Amino acid sequence: MLDDVHKELVSSIAKAHEALKRDLGKLRAGRASPNLLDGIRVEYYGTMTPLAQMAHINVPEPRLITVKPWDKSVIKAVEKALRESDLGLNPQPDGDVIRVPLPPLTEERRKEFVKVARKYGEECKVAIRKARHDALDMLDEIDTAGDASADDVDRAKKKAEETVSDGSKHVEALVSHKEKDIMEV
């Protein structure tokens, strides 16, 4: 029973880390990445559809992303969605392909992205702390119900705290790595 609580805590922390990695992948560093366009949705026959599900996204050069919609009738909608995204992109239609050049990041823009990365890291830490709180509550319930000895519950709590501490350190490492990536000129 105590092992189940720990496994659930580890699982929750792993999910928080995956969400953080996804969010950090969407942040723009110096070079182009198809992950940059993951959050963009395009209105496609009345439904908001992820761009990756309706177009081929390619990175032919370090500072260029090409988007080739499978349905040529949605090129204008894709261009509009790219332009209105908060990524500061300026898409340029070129026949049946949309070229998205990535301008070099200014120092000010880099600092903004670092702040966003830190915010994502803090959100991840909040999720980890919530998972810790839930785990400790479950351990308290087990203790009051008498399903395990008080010593075993105390050991499980210490193990949970160590797991949470390791998870938070991993978040710090991920965010600092992304910060270095963003600030690299």
C-alpha positions in Angstrom: 0.0 0.0 0.0 2.8 2.4 0.9 4.6 1.4 -2.4 1.4 2.3 -4.3 1.4 5.8 -2.9 5.1 6.2 -3.9 4.5 4.9 -7.4 1.7 7.3 -7.8 3.9 10.2 -6.7 6.7 9.2 -9.1 4.1 8.9 -11.9 2.7 12.4 -11.1 6.2 13.9 -11.1 7.1 12.2 -14.4 3.9 13.6 -16.0 4.8 17.1 -14.7 8.3 16.8 -16.2 6.9 15.7 -19.6 4.5 18.7 -19.6 7.5 21.0 -18.8 9.6 19.4 -21.6 6.7 20.0 -24.0 6.3 23.6 -23.0 10.0 24.3 -23.1 10.1 22.7 -26.6 7.7 25.3 -27.8 9.9 28.1 -26.7 12.1 29.5 -29.4 15.8 29.4 -29.0 18.2 30.6 -31.8 17.4 27.9 -34.3 14.3 26.6 -36.0 12.4 23.6 -34.7 9.1 22.0 -35.8 8.1 21.8 -32.1 7.9 25.6 -32.3 4.6 25.3 -34.1 3.1 22.6 -31.9 0.6 24.9 -30.2 -0.8 26.5 -33.3 -4.3 25.6 -34.3 -6.0 26.4 -37.6 -9.7 26.7 -38.3 -10.3 23.8 -40.8 -13.9 23.3 -41.9 -15.2 24.9 -38.7 -12.9 22.9 -36.3 -9.8 24.2 -34.6 -7.2 21.6 -35.9 -3.5 21.4 -34.8 -1.3 22.5 -37.6 0.8 19.3 -37.5 -2.3 17.3 -38.4 -3.1 19.2 -41.5 0.4 20.1 -43.0 3.9 18.9 -43.4 6.3 21.0 -41.3 9.9 21.0 -42.3 13.1 22.7 -41.3 15.3 23.1 -44.4 17.6 25.7 -42.8 18.5 26.7 -39.3 16.4 29.9 -39.5 13.6 28.7 -41.7 10.5 26.6 -41.3 8.4 25.5 -44.2 4.7 24.5 -43.9 3.1 22.7 -46.7 -0.7 22.1 -46.1 -2.1 18.9 -47.6 -5.2 20.8 -48.6 -4.2 23.8 -50.7 -7.5 25.6 -49.9 -6.4 26.3 -46.3 -3.1 28.2 -47.1 -4.7 31.5 -46.2 -6.1 30.1 -42.9 -2.7 28.6 -42.0 -0.9 31.9 -42.8 -3.4 33.8 -40.6 -2.9 31.4 -37.7 0.8 31.7 -37.9 0.7 35.5 -38.1 -1.7 35.7 -35.1 0.3 33.3 -32.9 2.2 34.9 -30.1 5.5 33.7 -31.5 6.2 36.9 -33.5 6.4 35.1 -36.9 6.0 36.6 -40.3 4.8 33.8 -42.7 5.3 34.3 -46.4 3.2 32.2 -48.8 5.1 30.9 -51.8 2.8 28.9 -54.0 1.6 25.8 -52.1 4.2 26.3 -49.4 4.4 28.8 -46.6 7.9 29.9 -45.6 8.3 31.0 -42.0 11.7 32.8 -41.6 12.9 33.1 -38.0 14.5 36.5 -37.4 17.5 36.5 -35.0 16.3 37.1 -31.5 17.0 40.4 -29.9 18.5 40.5 -26.3 15.1 41.8 -25.0 13.2 39.0 -26.7 15.6 36.4 -25.3 15.1 37.7 -21.8 11.3 37.5 -22.3 11.7 33.9 -23.3 13.9 33.2 -20.3 11.1 34.6 -18.1 8.5 32.4 -19.8 10.8 29.3 -19.3 11.1 30.1 -15.6 7.3 30.5 -15.4 6.9 27.0 -16.9 9.4 25.7 -14.4 7.5 27.2 -11.5 4.2 25.8 -12.8 5.9 22.4 -12.9 7.1 22.8 -9.4 3.6 23.7 -8.3 2.3 20.5 -9.9 5.0 18.5 -8.1 4.2 20.1 -4.7 0.5 19.2 -5.3 1.5 15.6 -6.0 3.5 15.6 -2.7 0.6 17.0 -0.8 -1.7 14.3 -2.2 0.8 11.6 -1.3 1.3 12.9 2.2 -2.5 13.0 2.7 -2.8 9.4 1.6 0.0 8.4 3.9 -1.8 10.1 6.8 -5.0 8.3 6.0 -3.1 5.0 6.0 -1.6 5.9 9.4 -4.9 6.8 10.9 -6.6 3.7 9.5 -3.9 1.6 11.1 -3.0 -0.2 7.8 0.7 0.3 8.4 2.9 1.0 11.4 3.8 4.6 12.2 7.5 3.9 11.5 6.7 2.6 8.0 4.6 5.6 7.3 7.4 7.9 8.5 9.9 6.2 6.2 7.4 6.4 3.3 7.0 10.2 4.0 10.8 10.7 4.0 11.1 8.7 0.8 8.3 10.9 -0.7 10.2 14.1 0.3 13.4 12.8 -1.3 11.5 12.0 -4.5 10.0 15.4 -4.6 13.4 17.0 -3.9 14.9 15.1 -6.8 12.0 16.0 -9.0 12.5 19.7 -8.2 16.2 19.5 -8.9 15.4 18.0 -12.3 13.0 20.9 -13.1 15.8 23.3 -12.2 18.2 21.5 -14.5 15.7 21.5 -17.4 15.0 25.2 -17.1 18.6 26.2 -16.7 19.5 24.2 -19.8 16.8 25.9 -21.8 17.9 29.3 -20.5 21.5 28.7 -21.7 20.0 27.5 -25.0 17.9 30.7 -25.4 20.7 33.1 -24.3 23.2 31.5 -26.7 23.9 33.9 -29.6 
